[in-house]
């Protein structure tokens, strides 16, 4: 596989909301290209004679506890973790996480 260009890495970093220096763009272009080369090698392997495995461990004999609802925590105790003073009543106020420039 051809090495990813600096422009491709820059686009990927922008989509991931990462600010990378030119040196980091060069570094990651090489590293990601190596990873993609390895994935390509894996895709070329013949696994047709290997049966699909969904679970490597035997869970048939496992006994799981019943899922039962417990007593909820009081709102005052939950809001003790909201330390910035903007959270009131029954919600947490946070900074914007999703959105902005694409």
C-alpha positions in Angstrom: 0.0 0.0 0.0 1.3 3.5 -0.8 2.3 5.8 2.1 -0.5 8.1 3.2 0.2 11.7 2.2 0.6 14.5 4.7 -2.6 16.0 3.4 -4.5 12.8 4.1 -3.2 12.6 7.6 -4.1 16.3 8.1 -7.7 15.6 6.9 -7.9 12.6 9.3 -6.6 14.7 12.2 -9.1 17.5 11.5 -12.0 15.0 11.5 -10.7 13.7 14.8 -10.4 17.3 16.1 -6.6 16.8 16.7 -4.2 19.6 16.2 -0.9 18.1 14.9 2.4 19.8 14.1 4.1 19.2 10.8 6.5 16.8 12.5 3.6 14.9 13.9 1.9 14.8 10.5 5.0 13.2 9.0 5.4 10.8 11.9 1.8 9.6 11.8 1.8 9.3 8.0 4.5 6.7 8.3 3.0 4.9 11.3 -0.5 4.7 9.9 0.9 3.5 6.6 2.7 0.7 8.4 -0.5 -0.2 10.2 -2.5 -0.3 7.0 0.2 -2.4 5.4 -0.1 -4.9 8.2 -3.9 -5.0 7.9 -3.5 -5.6 4.2 -1.3 -8.6 5.0 -3.9 -9.9 7.4 -6.6 -9.6 4.7 -4.5 -11.6 2.3 -4.4 -14.6 4.7 -6.5 -17.6 3.8 -8.8 -18.4 6.7 -11.4 -20.3 4.8 -10.6 -23.5 6.8 -11.0 -21.8 10.1 -14.4 -22.0 11.8 -15.9 -18.8 13.1 -15.6 -18.2 16.8 -17.9 -16.0 18.7 -16.8 -16.9 22.2 -13.5 -18.3 23.3 -14.6 -19.0 26.8 -17.2 -21.5 27.9 -20.0 -19.5 29.6 -22.6 -22.3 29.5 -22.0 -23.2 33.2 -21.8 -19.6 34.5 -24.4 -18.5 37.0 -25.2 -14.8 36.8 -27.0 -12.8 39.4 -30.4 -11.5 38.7 -30.6 -8.0 37.4 -32.6 -6.2 40.1 -33.2 -2.4 40.4 -31.9 -1.0 43.7 -32.7 2.1 45.6 -31.6 5.2 43.5 -29.2 7.7 44.9 -30.6 11.0 46.2 -30.3 13.9 43.8 -28.2 15.9 46.3 -25.6 13.1 46.5 -25.4 12.8 42.7 -25.0 16.6 42.2 -22.1 16.7 44.7 -20.0 15.7 41.7 -21.1 18.8 39.7 -18.6 21.2 41.1 -18.8 24.1 38.7 -22.0 25.6 40.1 -23.8 25.5 36.8 -25.6 22.3 37.5 -28.9 22.7 39.3 -32.1 20.7 39.9 -31.8 17.4 38.1 -29.2 17.9 35.4 -25.5 18.3 34.8 -24.4 21.3 32.7 -21.4 20.6 30.5 -19.3 22.4 27.9 -20.3 21.6 24.3 -18.8 18.3 23.2 -20.2 17.6 19.8 -20.6 20.1 17.0 -18.6 23.0 15.7 -16.7 23.2 12.4 -16.6 20.1 10.3 
